Each structure stands twice: as C-alpha cells, then as structure tokens.
Amino acid sequence: LRQSPECKPEIDKAVVVSPSSLVKNWYNEVGKWLGGRIQPLAIDGGSKDEIDQKLGTEP
C-alpha cells in the first residue's frame, strides 16, 4: 500500500479482520480499489487444516 502513486510502498502485507458477514464485502472492495495490483485472500472460517491449505502453509 502507498500513500500516493509516486511514493514507495509503505506496507507489503496487511490483514483485515471483520465479522464473517462482511468478509466478501471487504474482498470485493479491495479488488475494486486496488484492481490487479494485489491478490487478496478471503478466509471466513474452516478448520485449521483448511486455513493452512488456503495459506499454503501445510506442514
């Protein structure tokens, strides 16, 4: 994320925590405002194994 188009990125990664009813809304807003510049990942529940699989951190 940047403060302006000319600035160097300030943040490499971010986590947005929201109620489960708003996860898809946040996912859509990130896509709307940042387009293809980032790849958002929405996780709205599941077991630890399912979340690890989505994050690519399976042991």
N, C-alpha and C positions, 0 to 999 in steps of 0.2 A: 504494500500500500504506500502511496505517495501523498504528500501534501499538495503538490501541483505537478503538472506534466513535465516541468523542467527539473524537478528535484529528484535526487537519488532515492530509491525506495527506503522507507524507514522501517518497515516491518516485512519479514519474509513469510511468517506463518501467523495465523490467528485462529482462535477458537471462539465461536459464537454459541452461547448456551441460551436456550429458550425453552418455553413449555413445548411439549410434544405437538400440541395443536398448531404451533407456528413454525415448525421445522421446515416444511415445504415452502412456506411463505418467505422465510429468510433465504432459502436456497434459490428461489426464483428472483428475489431482489438482488442477490449477489450476481447472478447471471445477467440481469437487466442492466446493472450499473457498471459491471466490470467486464462483461462480454467474455471473450475467449482468452483474456489476459491471465486468468487463473482457472484452476479446476476445483470447484467446490465439491465437498463430500458431505452429504447429509446422512446422519445416523440418528434414528429415532427409536431405538430400542433394540432388543435382541439379547441373546446370551453373550457371555464374554468371548466365546469361540467365534460367534458370528461377527462381532465387532472387530476382533483381531483379524478375521479374514478380510473384512472391508478395508481395514487399515493396512493390510499387507504385513502384519506383524505376527503371523502364526509361528509358534515355536518349531 
